[in-house]
Amino acid sequence: MNEKTPKRVPVDIKLHSKSRLLVVNFSDGMAFELPCEYLRVFSRAKEVRTMDAPVVGKENVNITGIEPQGQYAVRLLFDDGHETGIYSWDTLYELGEKRQENWQNYLDRVTAMGVKRRDETTGAPRSIRLLYFTYLAKQLRRESEEVRIPDSVTDVKTLVAWLKREKQQQAYLFRDGSFQVVVNKQFSEPFTRLEDGDEVGLVPTSPIAPTPDRQ
């Protein structure tokens, strides 16, 4: 394959295995969160591009390796054995820009085929252990608790929103930017996926507790 000068160059590529996301930051300031399933079904490998029907059944696929290909691309290795997809910097940028459009077209094709995608929210009860630190433990009068989370809570962002609703009297304690979230002892991102049995710590960024908003 001939190398060509890419139009955009990434400055950082980070795989979030737990959330099955590849986050790519480009030199022009653009950043894209690309799900592993999305990258897998839109692989540029010849055996994928020449298929008459879209790839299906990859809802839980993950990336196991990222191999540089010269100065213009990476080869992504997937845990389903697919290892021939080469993604140039321009390809990753385009996939990021057109993610919503591409994904809707994919879903439309899958639906037209009569294929039902596996829904990760099975309705089975899910519980996580919440750990509270410093003033959170004092204000909430507990250092930890086991909570059952609804299907709508899928990641850190939706967990925080749910906590604000569940603890309305103390919602001000969960003000954006006032704490960091640690999932299984690792600092998380808003998109970090939550699963049954996870341990989630809420660590304040300041020793001083937020105060209720004045009405």
N, C-alpha and C positions, 0 to 999 in steps of 0.2 A: 504493500500500500504506500503510495507516495504521500509524503508529508507536505502540508501546505500551511501557510501563515494564517493562524486563526484570527478572526475579527475581534474576539474577546478572549481574555485570559483569566482563569480563576486564580484567586489569591489564597483560597482556602477551600479544602474539600474535607468534610467530616461526616463519618458514618455514625449514626445513632442506632445501634443494633436493636436495643430494646423497643424503640419506636418504629423500627424498620424504615428509616428515613436517611436519605443522603442529602446533606445540606451543602450547597455550593455557593460561595461568595466570589463575585467577579470584580475585576479591577475598576469597572465603571460604577461600582456601588450597588449593583443589583445582587440580590441573594434569592435563591430558590430552594424550597423544601420539596424534594422529589421522593415520593414513596417507592420502596423497592418493587412493589407490584407494578407500579406504573412504568418504571424503568425496564422491568422484565418483559412486559407485554409489548413495549415499544422498542425492543432491542433492534439494533440495525444489522444484526447477523443475517446472513443470506437465507438460512433455513427458516427464519421468522418472517422476513420481508416477503418471501415468495409463497407463504401459506395462503390458501384461499379463505381461511377463517381466522379470526383473532385467537390468540392464545388465551386459554381460560384455566381456572383452577389454581391461580397463583396468589390468592388472597394473603397467605401467610408466608410467602417466599421472602428470603432475607439475603443480603449480600455478605459473603464470607471473605472476599478479598478484593483489593483495588490495585491493579498493576499499571504503572505508567507505560505509555506507548510513545516513546520519543518525547517531543516537547509540545505535542498537539492533542493528546487523547489519553484515555485510560481504558483498560479492559476490566470489566466488572465480572466477578465470579459469584454465581448464585448457588444457594444450597440445594437447588433441585438438579444440579449438574450442568446447567447452562453456563458455558465458559467462553463463548465465541463472540460475545457482543463487544464491539469497540465503540466507545463514545467519545467523539471529538469534543473540544471545548465549544465549538459552534453548535454541535448537536445538543449538548447539555443545556446551553443557553436557550436554544429554540424550544426544547422540551419544557423548560421552565416557563418561558413566555406564553406558550400555548397549552399549558397544562390543563386548564379548565375545558377549553375547546376540545382538545384531544381526548380527554377522559370522558366527556359527554358523548362524543362520537363512538368511543369504545363501548360504553354502556348501552348505547342504542343498538349497536351491532350484536352485542351479546344477548340483549333482550329479544331482538328479532330472530335469533337462532333458537330461542326457547330455553336458553341456559340460565339457571338461577344461581347467582353468586352466593357463596357461603357467607352468611351473616355472622360476624364475630360476636355479636351480642345475642347469646343463646337464651337469655332470660334466667340462667342459673344464678343463684345468689353469689355475690362477690363481696368479700370482706377485706379490709386493709387495716393496718395498725397505724394510728396517728401518734406521733411523738411531738410534744410541745416543749419549747425551750425558753429560758429566762422569763420575761414578763408574761409570755403566753401561758406558761404553766401556772403562774400565780393568778392571772386574771380568769383563766378558765377553771381553776381549782383542780387541776389534774395534770400529770406529766405525760399520760398516754391514754389512749382508748381504742377499742376495737369498734369499727363502724362498718355497717353494711351499705355499700354504695349502689345507687340505681344504675340502670343501663345507660342513662344519659351521661354519666361520669366515665369518660374514657381516657382522659389524660390529665395532666397537672392543671391546665387552664380551666377545664370544666370542674375539676375538684374544688378549686378555690372559689369559683362561682357558686357551687353547691354549698360550700361551708358558709358563705355569706348569707345564703338564704336560710340554712338550717339554724344558724346562730345569729339571728337578726339583732338581738340585744348587744352582741359583741362584734357585729359586722365590721366596725371601725378598726378592730384589731387585725383584720385581714386586708388592710388597705394596700393597693398596688405599690410595690417597691419597698414595703416595710419589712419584708422577710424573704428568705430564700427557701426553696423546697428541695429536700434531699430524698431521693428514692433509692432504697436499698443501699444507703451510705454513699451515694454518688449525687453530686449536684445535678439538677435536672434543667430541662428547658420546658416552656409552656406546652410543647407538643409531646413531652415524654409520656409514653403509654403506661397506663396503670392496669395491673392484673391482680387476680385473686391472690391474697397472701402477701402482697407488697407491704413494705415498711416505709412510711412516709413521714419525714421529719420536717417541721416548720421552724426555721431558724431566723429570729429577728436580726435585722441588719444594724440595729441601734439598741443600746440598753434602755432607751427611753420609750415607753409605750405610747402609741398614738392616742389621741383624745377624741371623744365623740364629736361629730360635727355639730355645730350650733345651728339650731333651727331659726 
